[in-house]
Amino acid sequence: MPELEPEKGNQRNDIYNQLRMQILNLTIKPGERLSENTLSSQMNASRTMVRDALSKLVEEGYIVVYPQRGTEVTLLDLERIRQVVFSHTVLEQAMIEEICRKGLTDNQFEQLEEVLNRQKLEINKENPLEFLVIEQQVHYLLSAFCGREYTWEVFRTIDSDLLRLNYLQFTTFNYRIDMSSLTSWEHVQVEGRLLLDNLRRKDAEAASLICANHFNTILWNAGTLRDIYPQFFSGQA
């Protein structure tokens, strides 16, 4: 299942999905305190259901429980982001090499093409969360095509800071410095097209460089975003 795609099911999943999306789009901001009673009232749900959803969000790194202070949304941590980016880069480059070695079917290329086409449509709609959802599906398909879905589930448990940083990147840099430059959204779209072209050619080296550049760009922007939104980041550099 793509990482940001809502899980279908009962009210517990609905509560979890709603809270996770509100944290990802910064409706609930990093550092914000959460109350079981307040959430229960707002969502018209039992405290038990809210507590279950919060427990899952704790496991995925979106919130943290402090003995004396209560439950809070985690602040973004640059060191965690660096380590997560390293993990993504190493593992996804290995997936790319495997895909280029084995090749993809026409249907698999069509799936990637479809995702990139949907992504392009979202640029005009200016919906950063939906754009982020679709962007993650490219990475999910890479893992699925080489039988590494479990790796994707591991990413799900460590990506909370990276995903929120990406959301900040899409909302903050959604403009052109000059007529020849790209917005952050357009930059990601171009990267996806270049990646697809090199996968078709089975050029693992070029595709891996695109992958590395994608994640390095996130790191390059992280410091600037921290300067713009210091209240969203932990004190650790």
HUQUIMO-V707828 format. One record per residue. N is the residue number from 1. PHI is phi in whole degrees, 0 to 359 (none if undefined). BURIAL is 1 if it has 9 or more other ideal C-beta (glycine too) atoms within 8 Angstrom, else 0. D_CENTER is the distance of its C-alpha to the mean C-alpha in Angstrom with 1 decimal. Layout:
N	PHI	BURIAL	D_CENTER
N	PHI	BURIAL	D_CENTER
This chain:
1	none	0	13.5
2	305	0	10.1
3	302	1	7.5
4	261	1	7.3
5	291	0	10.9
6	302	0	13.3
7	279	0	15.7
8	281	0	19.2
9	148	0	22.1
10	277	0	24.0
11	295	0	23.8
12	301	1	22.1
13	295	1	19.0
14	298	1	19.4
15	295	1	19.5
16	300	1	16.5
17	298	1	14.4
18	296	1	15.9
19	295	1	15.4
20	297	1	11.7
21	295	1	11.1
22	292	1	13.6
23	287	1	12.0
24	295	1	8.6
25	267	1	10.9
26	66	1	13.2
27	297	0	16.1
28	259	1	16.3
29	271	1	16.0
30	305	1	15.5
31	89	0	19.0
32	288	0	20.1
33	275	0	22.5
34	244	1	22.3
35	241	0	25.5
36	302	1	25.9
37	297	0	29.0
38	295	0	27.4
39	297	1	24.4
40	300	1	26.9
41	291	0	29.0
42	296	0	26.3
43	261	1	25.0
44	53	0	28.5
45	225	1	27.6
46	289	0	29.3
47	297	0	28.3
48	298	0	28.0
49	295	1	25.2
50	297	1	23.4
51	298	1	24.0
52	298	1	22.6
53	295	1	19.3
54	296	1	19.2
55	298	0	20.0
56	293	1	17.0
57	291	1	14.7
58	296	1	16.8
59	301	0	16.2
60	267	1	12.4
61	85	1	12.9
62	280	1	12.3
63	225	1	16.0
64	220	0	19.1
65	251	0	22.7
66	256	0	25.5
67	306	0	29.0
68	262	0	30.7
69	259	0	28.0
70	98	1	26.3
71	261	1	22.6
72	225	1	20.2
73	289	1	16.5
74	294	1	15.5
75	284	1	15.7
76	288	1	13.3
77	239	1	15.0
78	297	1	15.2
79	292	0	16.7
80	300	1	14.1
81	298	1	11.5
82	301	1	14.2
83	290	0	14.7
84	293	1	11.2
85	299	1	11.2
86	300	0	14.6
87	298	1	13.8
88	300	1	11.3
89	299	1	13.9
90	296	0	16.8
91	289	1	15.7
92	288	1	14.3
93	294	1	17.4
94	296	0	19.5
95	296	1	18.1
96	299	1	18.9
97	299	1	22.4
98	293	1	23.0
99	297	1	22.1
100	293	1	24.3
101	289	0	27.0
102	271	0	27.1
103	86	0	26.1
104	248	1	24.4
105	280	0	26.3
106	301	0	26.8
107	297	0	24.9
108	293	1	21.8
109	296	1	22.0
110	296	0	22.5
111	297	1	19.3
112	296	1	17.3
113	298	1	19.6
114	298	0	19.0
115	297	1	15.2
116	295	1	15.9
117	294	0	18.7
118	296	1	16.7
119	298	1	14.2
120	299	0	17.3
121	296	0	18.7
122	289	1	15.9
123	300	1	16.7
124	286	0	20.1
125	280	0	18.9
126	54	0	16.9
127	249	0	14.4
128	296	1	11.2
129	291	1	9.4
130	294	1	10.8
131	299	1	10.1
132	295	1	6.3
133	303	1	7.2
134	291	1	9.6
135	299	1	7.9
136	292	1	5.9
137	293	1	9.5
138	298	1	11.0
139	294	1	9.6
140	298	1	10.7
141	297	1	14.0
142	301	1	14.7
143	291	1	14.7
144	293	1	16.7
145	293	1	19.1
146	248	1	20.3
147	68	0	20.4
148	242	1	17.7
149	299	0	15.9
150	297	0	16.6
151	300	1	14.5
152	297	1	11.5
153	296	0	12.7
154	296	0	13.0
155	303	1	9.4
156	302	1	8.8
157	274	1	11.3
158	235	1	10.1
159	265	1	6.4
160	301	1	7.3
161	291	1	8.4
162	297	1	6.0
163	293	1	3.3
164	292	1	6.9
165	296	1	8.2
166	299	1	6.4
167	299	1	7.8
168	300	1	10.9
169	297	1	11.2
170	293	1	11.2
171	279	0	13.7
172	275	1	15.7
173	255	0	16.3
174	270	1	16.9
175	204	0	20.5
176	255	0	22.8
177	292	0	24.8
178	212	0	27.5
179	296	0	28.2
180	267	0	27.3
181	270	0	23.8
182	247	0	20.4
183	287	1	17.9
184	299	1	14.3
185	295	1	13.6
186	295	1	16.6
187	299	1	15.9
188	295	1	12.7
189	297	1	15.0
190	296	1	17.8
191	303	1	15.8
192	298	1	15.0
193	294	1	18.7
194	295	1	20.0
195	299	1	18.1
196	299	1	19.6
197	300	0	23.0
198	285	1	23.1
199	293	1	22.2
200	298	0	25.1
201	276	0	27.3
202	58	0	26.2
203	266	1	25.8
204	296	1	23.7
205	296	0	24.4
206	294	1	23.2
207	296	1	20.1
208	293	1	19.2
209	295	0	19.9
210	296	1	17.5
211	300	1	14.7
212	297	1	15.9
213	296	1	16.2
214	302	1	12.6
215	283	1	11.5
216	296	1	14.7
217	300	1	14.1
218	300	1	11.2
219	294	1	13.8
220	299	0	16.5
221	278	1	15.0
222	300	1	14.2
223	297	0	17.9
224	296	0	18.6
225	295	1	16.0
226	295	1	17.5
227	294	0	20.9
228	283	0	20.1
229	237	0	18.5
230	300	0	20.3
231	291	0	20.4
232	268	1	16.7
233	245	1	17.0
234	288	0	19.2
235	285	0	22.4
236	282	0	21.6
237	276	0	21.2
